């Protein structure tokens, strides 16, 4: 998934998308995520998401025969939120238009 404004990949991806990239079933990915063993997975509300950069870094580690370095979902979530904040801060500021008005009573 990409952000339509800057065409860069989003900070996160869905668990099914990551499972396809890894070549495992979605059910196995969910089992691994529940046990904090799926690279980059964290729970946000009822949804399980995967931090894209952590996932790719962990795949590289696994490819070299190393163990997972980042298996704490809370730390992965904190990293994802920090990355999202940084990306939002880097977006150009635009002037509000008439479609941005909320609660005008009109």
Rosetta constraint file for C-alpha pairs under 8 A:
AtomPair CA 1 CA 9 HARMONIC 6.03 0.50
AtomPair CA 1 CA 10 HARMONIC 6.03 0.50
AtomPair CA 1 CA 13 HARMONIC 7.04 0.50
AtomPair CA 2 CA 7 HARMONIC 5.58 0.50
AtomPair CA 2 CA 8 HARMONIC 5.57 0.50
AtomPair CA 2 CA 9 HARMONIC 4.43 0.50
AtomPair CA 2 CA 10 HARMONIC 5.23 0.50
AtomPair CA 3 CA 7 HARMONIC 5.38 0.50
AtomPair CA 3 CA 8 HARMONIC 6.08 0.50
AtomPair CA 3 CA 9 HARMONIC 6.53 0.50
AtomPair CA 3 CA 10 HARMONIC 6.09 0.50
AtomPair CA 10 CA 52 HARMONIC 7.68 0.50
AtomPair CA 11 CA 51 HARMONIC 6.08 0.50
AtomPair CA 11 CA 52 HARMONIC 5.75 0.50
AtomPair CA 11 CA 53 HARMONIC 7.38 0.50
AtomPair CA 11 CA 80 HARMONIC 6.48 0.50
AtomPair CA 11 CA 83 HARMONIC 6.78 0.50
AtomPair CA 11 CA 84 HARMONIC 6.34 0.50
AtomPair CA 12 CA 49 HARMONIC 6.35 0.50
AtomPair CA 12 CA 50 HARMONIC 5.35 0.50
AtomPair CA 12 CA 51 HARMONIC 4.47 0.50
AtomPair CA 12 CA 52 HARMONIC 5.00 0.50
AtomPair CA 12 CA 80 HARMONIC 7.24 0.50
AtomPair CA 13 CA 17 HARMONIC 6.48 0.50
AtomPair CA 13 CA 18 HARMONIC 6.75 0.50
AtomPair CA 13 CA 49 HARMONIC 5.99 0.50
AtomPair CA 13 CA 50 HARMONIC 5.24 0.50
AtomPair CA 13 CA 51 HARMONIC 6.51 0.50
AtomPair CA 13 CA 52 HARMONIC 6.05 0.50
AtomPair CA 14 CA 18 HARMONIC 6.38 0.50
AtomPair CA 14 CA 48 HARMONIC 7.15 0.50
AtomPair CA 14 CA 49 HARMONIC 5.06 0.50
AtomPair CA 14 CA 50 HARMONIC 6.04 0.50
AtomPair CA 15 CA 19 HARMONIC 6.01 0.50
AtomPair CA 15 CA 26 HARMONIC 7.31 0.50
AtomPair CA 15 CA 29 HARMONIC 7.06 0.50
AtomPair CA 15 CA 30 HARMONIC 7.58 0.50
AtomPair CA 15 CA 41 HARMONIC 7.49 0.50
AtomPair CA 15 CA 48 HARMONIC 6.25 0.50
AtomPair CA 15 CA 49 HARMONIC 5.54 0.50
AtomPair CA 15 CA 50 HARMONIC 5.98 0.50
AtomPair CA 16 CA 20 HARMONIC 6.21 0.50
AtomPair CA 16 CA 26 HARMONIC 5.47 0.50
AtomPair CA 16 CA 29 HARMONIC 7.68 0.50
AtomPair CA 17 CA 21 HARMONIC 6.41 0.50
AtomPair CA 18 CA 22 HARMONIC 6.16 0.50
AtomPair CA 18 CA 50 HARMONIC 7.10 0.50
AtomPair CA 19 CA 23 HARMONIC 5.94 0.50
AtomPair CA 19 CA 24 HARMONIC 5.26 0.50
AtomPair CA 19 CA 25 HARMONIC 6.20 0.50
AtomPair CA 19 CA 26 HARMONIC 5.83 0.50
AtomPair CA 19 CA 29 HARMONIC 5.91 0.50
AtomPair CA 20 CA 24 HARMONIC 6.19 0.50
AtomPair CA 20 CA 25 HARMONIC 7.22 0.50
AtomPair CA 20 CA 26 HARMONIC 7.79 0.50
AtomPair CA 24 CA 28 HARMONIC 6.57 0.50
AtomPair CA 24 CA 29 HARMONIC 6.73 0.50
AtomPair CA 25 CA 29 HARMONIC 6.26 0.50
AtomPair CA 26 CA 30 HARMONIC 6.18 0.50
AtomPair CA 27 CA 31 HARMONIC 6.27 0.50
AtomPair CA 28 CA 32 HARMONIC 6.15 0.50
AtomPair CA 29 CA 33 HARMONIC 6.04 0.50
AtomPair CA 29 CA 38 HARMONIC 6.54 0.50
AtomPair CA 30 CA 34 HARMONIC 6.15 0.50
AtomPair CA 31 CA 35 HARMONIC 6.55 0.50
AtomPair CA 32 CA 36 HARMONIC 6.18 0.50
AtomPair CA 32 CA 37 HARMONIC 4.81 0.50
AtomPair CA 32 CA 38 HARMONIC 5.04 0.50
AtomPair CA 33 CA 37 HARMONIC 5.60 0.50
AtomPair CA 33 CA 38 HARMONIC 4.78 0.50
AtomPair CA 33 CA 41 HARMONIC 5.92 0.50
AtomPair CA 33 CA 42 HARMONIC 7.39 0.50
AtomPair CA 33 CA 48 HARMONIC 7.81 0.50
AtomPair CA 36 CA 41 HARMONIC 7.24 0.50
AtomPair CA 36 CA 71 HARMONIC 5.76 0.50
AtomPair CA 36 CA 72 HARMONIC 6.67 0.50
AtomPair CA 36 CA 73 HARMONIC 6.56 0.50
AtomPair CA 37 CA 71 HARMONIC 6.35 0.50
AtomPair CA 38 CA 71 HARMONIC 7.67 0.50
AtomPair CA 39 CA 50 HARMONIC 7.53 0.50
AtomPair CA 39 CA 54 HARMONIC 6.92 0.50
AtomPair CA 39 CA 55 HARMONIC 5.06 0.50
AtomPair CA 39 CA 58 HARMONIC 5.94 0.50
AtomPair CA 39 CA 59 HARMONIC 7.46 0.50
AtomPair CA 39 CA 68 HARMONIC 7.14 0.50
AtomPair CA 39 CA 70 HARMONIC 7.34 0.50
AtomPair CA 39 CA 71 HARMONIC 6.83 0.50
AtomPair CA 40 CA 50 HARMONIC 5.01 0.50
AtomPair CA 40 CA 51 HARMONIC 5.00 0.50
AtomPair CA 40 CA 52 HARMONIC 7.11 0.50
AtomPair CA 40 CA 53 HARMONIC 7.91 0.50
AtomPair CA 40 CA 54 HARMONIC 5.04 0.50
AtomPair CA 40 CA 55 HARMONIC 4.71 0.50
AtomPair CA 40 CA 58 HARMONIC 7.58 0.50
AtomPair CA 40 CA 70 HARMONIC 7.12 0.50
AtomPair CA 40 CA 71 HARMONIC 7.20 0.50
AtomPair CA 40 CA 73 HARMONIC 7.38 0.50
AtomPair CA 40 CA 76 HARMONIC 6.11 0.50
AtomPair CA 41 CA 48 HARMONIC 6.61 0.50
AtomPair CA 41 CA 49 HARMONIC 5.64 0.50
AtomPair CA 41 CA 50 HARMONIC 4.26 0.50
AtomPair CA 41 CA 51 HARMONIC 6.44 0.50
AtomPair CA 41 CA 55 HARMONIC 7.85 0.50
AtomPair CA 41 CA 73 HARMONIC 6.32 0.50
AtomPair CA 41 CA 76 HARMONIC 7.17 0.50
AtomPair CA 42 CA 48 HARMONIC 5.67 0.50
AtomPair CA 42 CA 49 HARMONIC 5.59 0.50
AtomPair CA 42 CA 50 HARMONIC 6.22 0.50
AtomPair CA 42 CA 51 HARMONIC 7.74 0.50
AtomPair CA 42 CA 73 HARMONIC 4.69 0.50
AtomPair CA 42 CA 74 HARMONIC 6.98 0.50
AtomPair CA 42 CA 76 HARMONIC 6.42 0.50
AtomPair CA 42 CA 77 HARMONIC 5.87 0.50
AtomPair CA 43 CA 47 HARMONIC 5.68 0.50
AtomPair CA 43 CA 48 HARMONIC 4.40 0.50
AtomPair CA 43 CA 49 HARMONIC 6.17 0.50
AtomPair CA 43 CA 73 HARMONIC 7.32 0.50
AtomPair CA 43 CA 77 HARMONIC 7.70 0.50
AtomPair CA 44 CA 48 HARMONIC 6.14 0.50
AtomPair CA 44 CA 49 HARMONIC 6.96 0.50
AtomPair CA 44 CA 77 HARMONIC 7.94 0.50
AtomPair CA 50 CA 55 HARMONIC 6.83 0.50
AtomPair CA 51 CA 55 HARMONIC 6.03 0.50
AtomPair CA 51 CA 76 HARMONIC 6.88 0.50
AtomPair CA 51 CA 77 HARMONIC 7.67 0.50
AtomPair CA 51 CA 80 HARMONIC 5.91 0.50
AtomPair CA 52 CA 56 HARMONIC 6.27 0.50
AtomPair CA 53 CA 57 HARMONIC 6.10 0.50
AtomPair CA 54 CA 58 HARMONIC 5.97 0.50
AtomPair CA 54 CA 70 HARMONIC 7.53 0.50
AtomPair CA 54 CA 76 HARMONIC 7.51 0.50
AtomPair CA 55 CA 59 HARMONIC 6.14 0.50
AtomPair CA 56 CA 60 HARMONIC 6.34 0.50
AtomPair CA 57 CA 61 HARMONIC 6.39 0.50
AtomPair CA 58 CA 62 HARMONIC 6.10 0.50
AtomPair CA 58 CA 68 HARMONIC 6.06 0.50
AtomPair CA 58 CA 69 HARMONIC 7.03 0.50
AtomPair CA 58 CA 70 HARMONIC 7.60 0.50
AtomPair CA 59 CA 63 HARMONIC 6.01 0.50
AtomPair CA 60 CA 64 HARMONIC 6.42 0.50
AtomPair CA 61 CA 65 HARMONIC 6.52 0.50
AtomPair CA 61 CA 66 HARMONIC 5.20 0.50
AtomPair CA 61 CA 67 HARMONIC 6.82 0.50
AtomPair CA 61 CA 68 HARMONIC 6.97 0.50
AtomPair CA 62 CA 66 HARMONIC 5.13 0.50
AtomPair CA 62 CA 67 HARMONIC 6.16 0.50
AtomPair CA 62 CA 68 HARMONIC 6.95 0.50
AtomPair CA 70 CA 75 HARMONIC 7.71 0.50
AtomPair CA 70 CA 76 HARMONIC 7.15 0.50
AtomPair CA 71 CA 76 HARMONIC 7.74 0.50
AtomPair CA 72 CA 76 HARMONIC 6.39 0.50
AtomPair CA 73 CA 77 HARMONIC 6.05 0.50
AtomPair CA 74 CA 78 HARMONIC 6.17 0.50
AtomPair CA 75 CA 79 HARMONIC 6.14 0.50
AtomPair CA 76 CA 80 HARMONIC 6.14 0.50
AtomPair CA 77 CA 81 HARMONIC 6.12 0.50
AtomPair CA 78 CA 82 HARMONIC 6.14 0.50
AtomPair CA 79 CA 83 HARMONIC 6.12 0.50
AtomPair CA 80 CA 84 HARMONIC 6.13 0.50
AtomPair CA 81 CA 85 HARMONIC 6.14 0.50
AtomPair CA 82 CA 86 HARMONIC 6.19 0.50
AtomPair CA 83 CA 87 HARMONIC 6.16 0.50
AtomPair CA 84 CA 88 HARMONIC 6.18 0.50
AtomPair CA 85 CA 89 HARMONIC 6.11 0.50
AtomPair CA 86 CA 90 HARMONIC 6.27 0.50
AtomPair CA 87 CA 91 HARMONIC 6.59 0.50
AtomPair CA 96 CA 100 HARMONIC 6.00 0.50
AtomPair CA 97 CA 101 HARMONIC 7.54 0.50
